[in-house]
Structures are given as structure tokens and as C-alpha cells.
Amino acid sequence: MKRKLARTVEAREDVIDQARYIARDSLNAALHYLDEVESAYHPIRTNSGIGSPQDCRRPRLAGLRMLPVRGFEKSLIFCRVEEDRVVIVRVLHSARDIERLFEVPKAPHE
């Protein structure tokens, strides 16, 4: 089943911020990053078991799944699979304080 894809405002901002950071060194690398993020969303929509469940180590992340962006493995996509859609909650660099960044969730935008 192919689910709809929704992205939170934070997830959209995360991707833009990371692309801008990468672009400081290489515009081509930043464009490649954006392509890889978009490519990563497709298997998430069809395979609800993709990624690592996050409810064991970090209670605040219960119900979320995490997977790296191909070619940018320190960039992590956090998503929640629902019955008819997948919500991309955040896209964060692994060096960030991930648990703190999940303290105040906001509503997804389609």
C-alpha cells in the first residue's frame, strides 16, 4: 500500500537548513542531498517496516522510525507510519541533541 506523505514544518525547515549548510562548501553536494532526501521518502511510503524503531532507547521518540539518508548517513529521517499516511517528523543530523528537539511536536502539513 502506498501511503500519503506529510511533512511537518520542522522537517521541511530541517532539510532546508541542512542543504544551506552543505551548500557553504558545495552547491552540487547540497543539490545531491536534496535529491537523496526526496528519494528516501519513496520507500517509506510503501514499506511500513523500513527504518529502526525508536521506542527502546529514547521514550520521547516512541512510535517513530528512523532511517539515514543514503550518501548522507549522519542525516536521519524520523517518521511516523499511520494507517493511510507517513508523517516525516524531523530530518536531523546525528550530532544534534535529538531527544531535546522532539520535546514540542507540531502538526504535519500536507
C-alpha positions in Angstrom: 0.0 0.0 0.0 1.3 3.4 -0.9 0.6 5.9 1.8 0.3 9.6 1.5 3.3 11.6 2.6 3.0 14.5 5.1 5.9 16.6 6.4 5.9 18.7 9.5 7.1 22.3 9.2 10.1 21.4 11.3 11.0 18.6 8.8 10.9 20.9 5.9 13.0 23.5 7.7 15.5 20.8 8.8 16.1 19.8 5.2 16.4 23.4 4.0 18.8 24.2 6.9 21.0 21.2 6.2 21.1 21.9 2.5 22.1 25.5 3.2 24.9 24.3 5.5 26.2 21.8 2.9 26.0 24.5 0.1 28.5 26.6 2.0 31.1 24.1 0.8 29.4 22.8 -2.4 26.3 23.7 -4.2 26.4 20.4 -6.1 26.6 18.4 -2.8 23.6 20.4 -1.4 21.5 19.6 -4.5 22.6 15.9 -4.3 21.5 16.0 -0.6 18.1 17.3 -1.5 17.7 14.6 -4.2 18.6 11.9 -1.7 16.2 13.1 0.9 13.4 13.1 -1.6 14.4 9.6 -2.8 14.4 8.3 0.8 10.7 9.3 1.2 9.5 6.8 -1.5 10.3 3.5 0.2 9.0 4.9 3.5 5.6 5.3 1.8 5.3 1.7 0.7 7.2 -0.2 3.4 5.9 0.5 6.9 8.7 -1.6 8.5 11.6 0.4 7.0 14.0 2.1 9.4 14.8 1.4 13.0 12.0 1.7 15.7 13.0 4.4 18.2 10.9 3.5 21.2 13.5 1.4 23.1 16.3 3.9 23.7 14.5 7.2 23.7 11.0 7.2 25.2 10.2 10.6 23.7 10.6 9.0 20.3 8.1 6.2 20.9 6.3 5.2 17.7 8.9 6.8 15.4 11.1 5.1 12.9 14.5 6.4 11.9 16.5 5.9 8.7 19.6 7.6 7.3 19.7 9.5 4.1 21.7 7.5 1.5 25.1 9.2 1.0 24.5 11.4 4.0 24.2 8.8 6.7 24.5 11.2 9.5 21.3 12.9 8.3 18.5 11.0 9.9 14.9 10.9 8.8 12.4 10.4 11.7 8.9 9.4 10.6 5.7 8.0 12.0 3.7 5.5 10.0 0.0 5.9 10.2 -2.8 3.8 8.6 -3.1 5.9 5.5 -0.1 8.2 5.6 3.5 8.6 6.7 4.5 11.7 8.6 8.0 12.9 8.2 8.5 14.4 11.7 12.1 15.6 11.5 15.3 15.3 9.4 18.2 15.8 11.8 22.0 15.5 11.8 23.1 12.8 14.2 25.3 15.2 16.1 22.2 17.2 17.2 20.5 16.8 20.6 17.7 14.7 19.0 15.8 14.0 22.2 15.6 17.7 23.1 14.4 18.6 19.6 11.4 16.3 20.0 10.1 18.0 23.1 7.4 20.1 21.4 5.8 18.4 18.3 3.8 20.4 15.8 1.1 19.4 13.4 2.0 18.0 10.0 1.3 19.9 6.8 0.4 18.1 3.6 
